[in-house]
Amino acid sequence: MSVKLVEVTRGKVVESVHRGDVVVINTDGQILFYAGDPEKFTYMRSAAKPLQAITALEVGSVERYNLDLREIALMVASHSGEKEHISNLRNAMEKIGIEEKVLECGIHEPTNREAAKELIAAGKNPTKLHCNCSGKHIGLIAASEAKGFPIEGYQTEEHSVQKEVEKVIAEFCRADTNDIMKGIDGCGVPVYALPIKNMAVAYANLCNSEFLHGKYRKAQNYILSAMTMYPEMVAGTGKLDTILMKNFGDRVIGKTGAEGVYCAGIIGKAIGIAIKIEDGNSRAVGPVIFATLLQMGIIDQSEVEKVKDFWNPPILNHRGEKVGEIKAVFSLEK
Protein backbone atom coordinates (compact mmCIF):
# COMPACT_ATOMS: atom_id res chain seq x y z
CA MET A 1 0.00 0.00 0.00
CA SER A 2 1.10 3.56 -0.65
CA VAL A 3 2.10 5.51 2.45
CA LYS A 4 1.90 9.15 3.47
CA LEU A 5 5.00 10.84 2.08
CA VAL A 6 4.24 14.56 2.28
CA GLU A 7 2.15 16.91 4.41
CA VAL A 8 1.00 20.37 3.34
CA THR A 9 0.43 22.62 6.34
CA ARG A 10 -1.20 26.00 6.84
CA GLY A 11 -0.38 27.38 10.24
CA LYS A 12 -0.51 24.42 12.64
CA VAL A 13 -3.07 22.49 10.59
CA VAL A 14 -2.26 19.73 8.08
CA GLU A 15 -4.39 20.86 5.16
CA SER A 16 -3.48 18.19 2.61
CA VAL A 17 -1.42 15.00 2.34
CA HIS A 18 0.26 13.23 -0.57
CA ARG A 19 0.65 9.47 -0.44
CA GLY A 20 2.97 7.48 -2.63
CA ASP A 21 5.75 4.97 -3.02
CA VAL A 22 9.56 5.08 -3.08
CA VAL A 23 12.09 2.37 -3.89
CA VAL A 24 15.91 2.40 -3.88
CA ILE A 25 17.57 -0.54 -5.61
CA ASN A 26 20.99 -1.59 -6.88
CA THR A 27 21.96 -2.89 -10.29
CA ASP A 28 21.67 -6.48 -9.03
CA GLY A 29 17.99 -5.92 -8.24
CA GLN A 30 18.48 -5.81 -4.45
CA ILE A 31 16.06 -3.41 -2.76
CA LEU A 32 18.09 -1.25 -0.37
CA PHE A 33 15.37 1.07 0.94
CA TYR A 34 11.67 1.58 0.35
CA ALA A 35 8.55 3.36 1.52
CA GLY A 36 5.17 2.06 0.44
CA ASP A 37 5.01 -0.48 -2.37
CA PRO A 38 8.07 -1.23 -4.57
CA GLU A 39 5.72 -3.16 -6.88
CA LYS A 40 3.58 -0.09 -7.61
CA PHE A 41 2.62 -0.39 -11.28
CA THR A 42 2.49 2.83 -13.26
CA TYR A 43 3.68 4.56 -16.40
CA MET A 44 7.29 5.71 -16.53
CA ARG A 45 6.27 8.80 -18.53
CA SER A 46 9.14 11.21 -19.30
CA ALA A 47 11.45 9.50 -16.82
CA ALA A 48 11.93 7.01 -19.69
CA LYS A 49 13.56 9.67 -21.92
CA PRO A 50 17.20 8.78 -21.08
CA LEU A 51 16.43 5.19 -22.10
CA GLN A 52 14.65 6.31 -25.27
CA ALA A 53 17.73 8.40 -26.10
CA ILE A 54 19.95 5.31 -25.81
CA THR A 55 18.33 4.07 -29.03
CA ALA A 56 19.47 7.21 -30.87
CA LEU A 57 22.96 7.29 -29.42
CA GLU A 58 23.98 3.64 -29.61
CA VAL A 59 23.80 3.68 -33.44
CA GLY A 60 26.43 6.41 -33.63
CA SER A 61 24.19 9.46 -34.05
CA VAL A 62 26.65 11.66 -32.15
CA GLU A 63 29.48 10.96 -34.58
CA ARG A 64 27.25 10.74 -37.66
CA TYR A 65 25.67 14.16 -37.07
CA ASN A 66 28.39 15.81 -34.95
CA LEU A 67 25.98 16.37 -32.04
CA ASP A 68 27.24 18.15 -28.93
CA LEU A 69 26.35 17.54 -25.29
CA ARG A 70 23.73 20.31 -25.20
CA GLU A 71 21.88 18.67 -28.07
CA ILE A 72 22.17 15.24 -26.41
CA ALA A 73 20.79 16.70 -23.17
CA LEU A 74 17.76 17.97 -25.11
CA MET A 75 17.08 14.44 -26.37
CA VAL A 76 16.44 13.37 -22.75
CA ALA A 77 14.75 16.63 -21.82
CA SER A 78 11.37 17.87 -20.75
CA HIS A 79 12.52 21.36 -21.63
CA SER A 80 10.63 24.53 -20.80
CA GLY A 81 10.80 26.23 -24.19
CA GLU A 82 13.38 28.90 -23.37
CA LYS A 83 15.38 30.62 -26.13
CA GLU A 84 18.48 28.51 -25.46
CA HIS A 85 16.42 25.34 -25.80
CA ILE A 86 14.93 26.40 -29.11
CA SER A 87 18.25 27.53 -30.61
CA ASN A 88 19.99 24.26 -29.71
CA LEU A 89 17.08 22.20 -31.04
CA ARG A 90 17.35 24.07 -34.35
CA ASN A 91 21.08 23.37 -34.42
CA ALA A 92 20.43 19.66 -33.93
CA MET A 93 17.82 19.57 -36.70
CA GLU A 94 20.18 21.37 -39.09
CA LYS A 95 22.95 18.84 -38.38
CA ILE A 96 20.59 15.89 -38.90
CA GLY A 97 19.11 17.50 -42.00
CA ILE A 98 15.44 17.61 -41.02
CA GLU A 99 12.79 20.31 -40.88
CA GLU A 100 10.36 21.07 -38.08
CA LYS A 101 7.40 19.84 -40.12
CA VAL A 102 8.48 16.19 -39.71
CA LEU A 103 8.15 16.35 -35.91
CA GLU A 104 5.01 14.62 -34.61
CA CYS A 105 5.16 15.85 -31.00
CA GLY A 106 2.33 18.37 -31.12
CA ILE A 107 2.40 21.98 -29.95
CA HIS A 108 1.99 23.71 -26.60
CA GLU A 109 3.11 27.00 -25.08
CA PRO A 110 6.49 27.12 -23.34
CA THR A 111 6.20 25.94 -19.75
CA ASN A 112 8.60 28.72 -18.79
CA ARG A 113 6.36 31.70 -18.03
CA GLU A 114 8.83 34.32 -19.25
CA ALA A 115 9.37 32.47 -22.53
CA ALA A 116 5.59 32.24 -23.00
CA LYS A 117 5.19 35.97 -22.29
CA GLU A 118 7.94 36.82 -24.79
CA LEU A 119 6.18 34.86 -27.51
CA ILE A 120 2.89 36.64 -26.84
CA ALA A 121 4.60 40.05 -26.74
CA ALA A 122 6.24 39.32 -30.09
CA GLY A 123 2.89 38.30 -31.58
CA LYS A 124 4.15 34.79 -32.30
CA ASN A 125 2.53 31.41 -31.81
CA PRO A 126 4.32 28.45 -30.21
CA THR A 127 5.78 25.88 -32.60
CA LYS A 128 6.51 22.16 -32.37
CA LEU A 129 9.93 23.01 -30.95
CA HIS A 130 8.25 24.52 -27.89
CA CYS A 131 6.77 21.13 -27.04
CA ASN A 132 8.77 19.86 -24.09
CA CYS A 133 9.28 16.50 -25.85
CA SER A 134 10.62 17.90 -29.13
CA GLY A 135 14.20 16.88 -28.33
CA LYS A 136 13.12 13.28 -27.79
CA HIS A 137 11.37 13.30 -31.15
CA ILE A 138 14.46 14.69 -32.89
CA GLY A 139 16.46 11.86 -31.31
CA LEU A 140 13.99 9.23 -32.55
CA ILE A 141 14.13 10.68 -36.06
CA ALA A 142 17.94 10.67 -35.93
CA ALA A 143 17.86 7.00 -34.88
CA SER A 144 15.47 6.19 -37.72
CA GLU A 145 17.71 7.93 -40.24
CA ALA A 146 20.84 6.21 -38.93
CA LYS A 147 19.21 2.77 -39.02
CA GLY A 148 17.70 3.26 -42.48
CA PHE A 149 14.12 3.26 -41.18
CA PRO A 150 11.52 5.52 -42.80
CA ILE A 151 10.79 8.70 -40.87
CA GLU A 152 7.09 8.56 -41.56
CA GLY A 153 5.19 7.11 -38.61
CA TYR A 154 8.27 7.07 -36.34
CA GLN A 155 6.01 7.92 -33.37
CA THR A 156 3.76 4.89 -33.73
CA GLU A 157 4.06 1.65 -31.78
CA GLU A 158 4.39 -0.33 -35.02
CA HIS A 159 7.42 1.61 -36.28
CA SER A 160 10.79 -0.16 -36.20
CA VAL A 161 12.43 2.56 -34.10
CA GLN A 162 9.79 2.14 -31.38
CA LYS A 163 10.45 -1.61 -31.37
CA GLU A 164 14.11 -0.76 -30.76
CA VAL A 165 13.15 1.57 -27.92
CA GLU A 166 11.00 -1.10 -26.29
CA LYS A 167 13.91 -3.57 -26.38
CA VAL A 168 16.24 -1.06 -24.71
CA ILE A 169 13.70 -0.24 -22.00
CA ALA A 170 13.13 -3.93 -21.31
CA GLU A 171 16.89 -4.52 -21.03
CA PHE A 172 17.58 -1.62 -18.66
CA CYS A 173 14.48 -2.32 -16.56
CA ARG A 174 15.25 -6.06 -16.47
CA ALA A 175 11.71 -6.76 -17.62
CA ASP A 176 10.13 -9.05 -20.18
CA THR A 177 8.51 -7.07 -22.99
CA ASN A 178 5.36 -9.15 -22.43
CA ASP A 179 5.11 -7.75 -18.89
CA ILE A 180 5.36 -4.10 -20.00
CA MET A 181 2.05 -2.41 -20.69
CA LYS A 182 1.91 0.42 -23.20
CA GLY A 183 -0.20 3.52 -23.69
CA ILE A 184 0.27 6.77 -25.62
CA ASP A 185 2.18 9.63 -24.03
CA GLY A 186 1.25 13.31 -24.25
CA CYS A 187 3.52 13.79 -27.28
CA GLY A 188 2.09 10.83 -29.20
CA VAL A 189 4.78 8.15 -28.73
CA PRO A 190 4.37 4.90 -26.79
CA VAL A 191 4.69 5.15 -23.00
CA TYR A 192 5.63 2.20 -20.80
CA ALA A 193 4.08 0.92 -17.56
CA LEU A 194 5.82 -1.43 -15.13
CA PRO A 195 6.61 -1.70 -11.39
CA ILE A 196 8.56 1.24 -9.98
CA LYS A 197 11.28 -1.17 -8.76
CA ASN A 198 12.02 -1.90 -12.43
CA MET A 199 12.20 1.82 -13.17
CA ALA A 200 14.71 2.19 -10.34
CA VAL A 201 16.75 -0.74 -11.71
CA ALA A 202 16.87 1.03 -15.08
CA TYR A 203 18.52 4.07 -13.49
CA ALA A 204 20.88 1.86 -11.49
CA ASN A 205 21.90 0.22 -14.77
CA LEU A 206 22.17 3.59 -16.51
CA CYS A 207 24.77 4.53 -13.87
CA ASN A 208 26.60 1.19 -14.22
CA SER A 209 29.29 1.30 -16.92
CA GLU A 210 29.54 -2.51 -16.80
CA PHE A 211 25.84 -3.06 -17.53
CA LEU A 212 25.51 -5.90 -20.06
CA HIS A 213 29.33 -6.02 -20.24
CA GLY A 214 29.46 -2.45 -21.52
CA LYS A 215 27.06 -2.97 -24.43
CA TYR A 216 25.72 0.59 -24.16
CA ARG A 217 28.68 2.19 -22.35
CA LYS A 218 29.36 4.92 -24.92
CA ALA A 219 25.71 5.97 -25.05
CA GLN A 220 25.47 5.87 -21.24
CA ASN A 221 28.54 8.09 -20.92
CA TYR A 222 27.09 10.60 -23.38
CA ILE A 223 23.82 10.75 -21.44
CA LEU A 224 25.40 11.07 -17.99
CA SER A 225 27.83 13.73 -19.23
CA ALA A 226 25.12 15.71 -21.04
CA MET A 227 22.69 15.64 -18.11
CA THR A 228 25.23 16.65 -15.47
CA MET A 229 27.14 19.22 -17.54
CA TYR A 230 24.05 20.90 -19.04
CA PRO A 231 21.20 20.39 -16.53
CA GLU A 232 19.53 23.58 -17.74
CA MET A 233 18.93 21.78 -21.06
CA VAL A 234 17.27 18.81 -19.34
CA ALA A 235 14.54 20.97 -17.78
CA GLY A 236 14.99 24.73 -17.52
CA THR A 237 15.26 27.74 -15.25
CA GLY A 238 14.00 26.95 -11.75
CA LYS A 239 12.98 23.37 -12.61
CA LEU A 240 13.58 20.44 -10.26
CA ASP A 241 15.84 18.41 -12.57
CA THR A 242 18.03 21.44 -13.26
CA ILE A 243 18.30 22.41 -9.58
CA LEU A 244 19.08 18.82 -8.53
CA MET A 245 21.90 18.34 -11.02
CA LYS A 246 23.30 21.87 -10.74
CA ASN A 247 23.84 21.24 -7.05
CA PHE A 248 24.54 17.50 -6.93
CA GLY A 249 25.38 16.49 -10.49
CA ASP A 250 28.68 15.04 -9.32
CA ARG A 251 26.61 12.38 -7.56
CA VAL A 252 23.09 12.23 -8.96
CA ILE A 253 21.14 12.35 -12.22
CA GLY A 254 17.39 12.87 -12.09
CA LYS A 255 14.47 13.00 -14.49
CA THR A 256 10.89 14.05 -13.93
CA GLY A 257 7.92 12.17 -15.34
CA ALA A 258 4.32 13.39 -15.48
CA GLU A 259 1.76 12.39 -12.86
CA GLY A 260 4.16 12.48 -9.92
CA VAL A 261 6.84 10.12 -11.28
CA TYR A 262 10.52 10.71 -10.61
CA CYS A 263 13.59 8.59 -11.28
CA ALA A 264 17.18 9.17 -10.21
CA GLY A 265 20.51 7.38 -10.43
CA ILE A 266 23.48 7.55 -8.08
CA ILE A 267 26.61 8.03 -10.18
CA GLY A 268 29.48 5.68 -9.35
CA LYS A 269 27.33 3.49 -7.10
CA ALA A 270 24.97 1.90 -9.67
CA ILE A 271 21.94 2.63 -7.48
CA GLY A 272 18.56 3.76 -8.77
CA ILE A 273 15.59 5.52 -7.18
CA ALA A 274 11.99 5.61 -8.36
CA ILE A 275 9.14 7.64 -6.88
CA LYS A 276 5.42 7.71 -7.61
CA ILE A 277 3.11 10.24 -5.96
CA GLU A 278 -0.26 8.53 -5.82
CA ASP A 279 -2.41 11.56 -6.71
CA GLY A 280 0.02 12.69 -9.42
CA ASN A 281 0.69 16.10 -7.83
CA SER A 282 4.18 17.27 -8.78
CA ARG A 283 4.49 19.60 -5.77
CA ALA A 284 5.24 16.55 -3.63
CA VAL A 285 8.10 15.27 -5.78
CA GLY A 286 10.85 17.70 -4.70
CA PRO A 287 10.39 17.08 -0.97
CA VAL A 288 10.38 13.31 -1.55
CA ILE A 289 13.49 13.05 -3.76
CA PHE A 290 15.57 15.33 -1.54
CA ALA A 291 14.37 13.57 1.63
CA THR A 292 15.29 10.25 0.02
CA LEU A 293 18.80 11.43 -0.90
CA LEU A 294 19.21 12.88 2.61
CA GLN A 295 18.14 9.66 4.33
CA MET A 296 20.43 7.62 2.06
CA GLY A 297 23.38 9.81 3.02
CA ILE A 298 24.00 10.94 -0.58
CA ILE A 299 23.58 14.57 0.51
CA ASP A 300 23.82 16.04 4.00
CA GLN A 301 21.74 18.51 5.97
CA SER A 302 23.85 21.54 5.11
CA GLU A 303 23.58 20.72 1.40
CA VAL A 304 19.84 20.15 1.38
CA GLU A 305 19.37 23.55 3.03
CA LYS A 306 20.73 25.07 -0.21
CA VAL A 307 17.73 23.70 -2.10
CA LYS A 308 15.19 24.36 0.64
CA ASP A 309 12.61 25.80 -1.78
CA PHE A 310 12.39 22.32 -3.32
CA TRP A 311 13.05 20.16 -0.26
CA ASN A 312 10.80 22.12 2.10
CA PRO A 313 8.84 24.62 -0.03
CA PRO A 314 7.00 27.43 1.75
CA ILE A 315 3.31 28.13 1.25
CA LEU A 316 3.00 31.86 0.55
CA ASN A 317 -0.06 34.07 0.58
CA HIS A 318 -0.68 36.81 -1.99
CA ARG A 319 1.33 39.24 0.14
CA GLY A 320 4.40 36.99 -0.12
CA GLU A 321 4.16 35.96 3.53
CA LYS A 322 4.92 32.39 4.58
CA VAL A 323 1.75 30.81 5.96
CA GLY A 324 2.63 27.13 5.76
CA GLU A 325 4.97 24.60 4.18
CA ILE A 326 5.27 21.39 2.18
CA LYS A 327 7.39 18.79 3.94
CA ALA A 328 8.33 15.13 3.63
CA VAL A 329 7.17 13.07 6.62
CA PHE A 330 8.27 9.54 5.71
CA SER A 331 11.16 7.36 6.80
CA LEU A 332 12.73 4.85 4.44
CA GLU A 333 12.73 1.25 5.56
CA LYS A 334 15.78 -0.91 4.94
C-alpha positions, -999 to +999 in steps of 0.1 A: +000+000+000+011+036-007+021+055+024+019+091+035+050+108+021+042+146+023+021+169+044+010+204+033+004+226+063-012+260+068-004+274+102-005+244+126-031+225+106-023+197+081-044+209+052-035+182+026-014+150+023+003+132-006+007+095-004+030+075-026+058+050-030+096+051-031+121+024-039+159+024-039+176-005-056+210-016-069+220-029-103+217-065-090+180-059-082+185-058-045+161-034-028+181-012-004+154+011+009+117+016+004+085+034+015+052+021+004+050-005-024+081-012-046+057-032-069+036-001-076+026-004-113+025+028-133+037+046-164+073+057-165+063+088-185+091+112-193+114+095-168+119+070-197+136+097-219+172+088-211+164+052-221+147+063-253+177+084-261+199+053-258+183+041-290+195+072-309+230+073-294+240+036-296+238+037-334+264+064-336+242+095-340+267+117-321+295+110-346+273+107-377+257+142-371+284+158-349+260+164-320+272+181-289+264+175-253+237+203-252+219+187-281+222+152-264+208+167-232+178+180-251+171+144-264+164+134-228+148+166-218+114+179-208+125+214-216+106+245-208+108+262-242+134+289-234+154+306-261+185+285-255+164+253-258+149+264-291+182+275-306+200+243-297+171+222-310+173+241-343+211+234-344+204+197-339+178+196-367+202+214-391+229+188-384+206+159-389+191+175-420+154+176-410+128+203-409+104+211-381+074+198-401+085+162-397+082+163-359+050+146-346+052+158-310+023+184-311+024+220-300+020+237-266+031+270-251+065+271-233+062+259-198+086+287-188+064+317-180+088+343-193+094+325-225+056+322-230+052+360-223+079+368-248+062+349-275+029+366-268+046+400-267+062+393-301+029+383-316+042+348-323+025+314-318+043+285-302+058+259-326+065+222-324+099+230-310+083+245-279+068+211-270+088+199-241+093+165-258+106+179-291+142+169-283+131+133-278+114+133-312+145+147-329+165+119-313+140+092-325+141+107-361+179+107-359+179+070-349+155+062-377+177+079-402+208+062-389+192+028-390+177+033-425+141+033-412+115+055-428+108+087-409+071+086-416+052+071-386+083+071-363+060+079-334+038+049-337+041+017-318+044-003-350+074+016-363+108-002-362+124+026-341+098+021-314+105-016-314+141-008-308+131+016-279+110-011-263+139-036-264+162-011-247+137-002-220+131-039-213+169-045-210+176-016-187+145-023-166+152-061-165+117-068-176+101-091-202+085-071-230+054-092-224+051-077-189+054-041-200+020-024-207+019+004-232-002+035-237+003+068-256+022+096-240+012+133-243+035+138-273+021+108-292+048+082-287+044+049-268+047+051-230+056+022-208+041+009-176+058-014-151+066-017-114+086+012-100+113-012-088+120-019-124+122+018-132+147+022-103+167-007-117+169+010-151+185+041-135+209+019-115+219+002-148+222+036-165+248+045-139+266+012-142+293+013-169+295-025-168+258-031-175+255-059-201+293-060-202+295-025-215+271-030-244+257+006-242+287+022-224+294+049-249+257+060-250+255+059-212+285+081-209+271+106-234+238+108-214+254+111-180+278+137-192+251+157-210+227+156-181+252+167-155+271+192-175+241+209-190+212+204-165+195+236-177+189+218-211+173+188-193+145+210-178+150+247-175+153+277-152+140+270-118+130+234-126+136+204-103+158+184-126+180+214-133+183+224-096+191+188-085+219+183-110+233+219-107+238+212-070+245+175-069+254+165-105+287+150-093+266+124-076+231+122-090+211+123-122+174+129-121+145+130-145+109+141-139+079+122-153+043+134-155+018+124-129+042+125-099+068+101-113+105+107-106+136+086-113+172+092-102+205+074-104+235+076-081+266+080-102+295+057-093+273+035-071+250+019-097+219+026-075+186+038-088+156+055-072+120+056-084+091+076-069+054+077-076+031+102-060-003+085-058-024+116-067+000+127-094+007+161-078+042+173-088+045+196-058+052+165-036+081+153-058+108+177-047+104+171-010+104+133-016+135+131-038+156+153-015+144+136+016+153+102+000+188+114-009+192+129+026+181+097+043+204+076+021+234+098+030+240+109-006+236+146+005+238+160+040+217+185+060+238+215+051+236+207+014+198+201+014+194+235+030+207+251-002+177+237-021+152+244+006+126+258-018+124+223-033+131+202-003+108+221+021+088+246+000+070+274+017+033+281+013+030+319+006-001+341+006-007+368-020+013+392+001+044+370-001+042+360+035+049+324+046+017+308+060+026+271+058+050+246+042+053+214+022+074+188+039+083+151+036+072+131+066+083+095+057+112+074+068+127+049+044+127+012+056+158-009+049 
